[in-house]
Amino acid sequence: MVKGNNISSLQDQNQLAQAQQSILHLQNSITQAQSHPNKQIIDQIKHSLDRAEQSLSQAEKVTDNKQALDLAKQEFEQQKQLFQEVSSAKFE
């Protein structure tokens, strides 16, 4: 894929959007766990963490928009931290 053409640019944007969507899903799951924690939600969060991490990895390979990617990574790290707090407080 050649960088700079319109098709690759759209694919790059799509990959980054998928990563952002995965992080949003993760955030929603964590919010749900904060108010109604149970094993099913914790398992869902673990799955969401994996998907978000994979999406970020893919976006990192193709996107030229480093600023948006850095913001997505930062949000992902914040969500990971929140998950650690929720899971340790509720299930240990």
N, C-alpha and C positions, 0 to 999 in steps of 0.2 A: 504494500500500500504506500503510495507516494504522499508524503506530507504536503499540505498546502492546497490540494485540490478540494473542490466542494464536497465530494463524496466522503473523503477521509475526514474532513472537518465535521461533517454531520455524524459520522460514526464515532468520532472522538467525543463529541458533545453528548451523544446517546450513552456512551459508556460511563461518562461522568454523571449523567442524569440517573443512570441505574444505580450507581454507587450512592448518590445522594438519597435516592428512594429507599435503598436498603438501610441506610442510616436512620431515615425517618421511621421506617418500620421498627427498627431496633428501639428507637426512642419511645415509640408508642407502647411497645411491649414492656419496657422498663417502667414507664408511668403506670401501666396496669399492675405490674408486680409491686409497686410501692404501695398501692391501695388494697390490692387483693392478692397477696403472694400465695402461690401454691406451686407444687412440683411441675405441673404442666406448663405454667407460664415461665418458670425458670428454664425448663427444657427448650421452650420456644425462643427465649432470649439467647440461649447458647447457639441455637440454629441460626438466629438472626445475626449474631456476632460473626459466625463463620461466613455467612453470605455477604455481609457488609465488608468484611476483610478481603474476601475474594474479589468483590466488585471494585474495591479501592485498588487492589493489586492490578486488575485488568485496566482500570482507568489510568493508572500511573504509566502503563506501557504505551498508551496511545495518545493521551491528551497533551496539548501544548499549553493549556490553561493552568499553569502551576499555581496561581493564586487561588482559583476555585478548588483545585485538588488539595492544596494545603489547608483550606478552610474545612473541607470534607474530612480530612485526616484528623484535624483538631477536634471536630465534633465527634468523630468516631472514638477518639481517645477519652473524651469526656463521658461518653456513654459507657465505655468499658469501665471507667472508674465508678460511675453510678451503679453499674451492675455488680461490681465487687462489693460496694457498700450494701446494696439491697440483699444480695445473696448471703453475705456474712452476717448481717443483722437478723435475717429471718430464718436462716436454715442451719445455723451452727449452734 
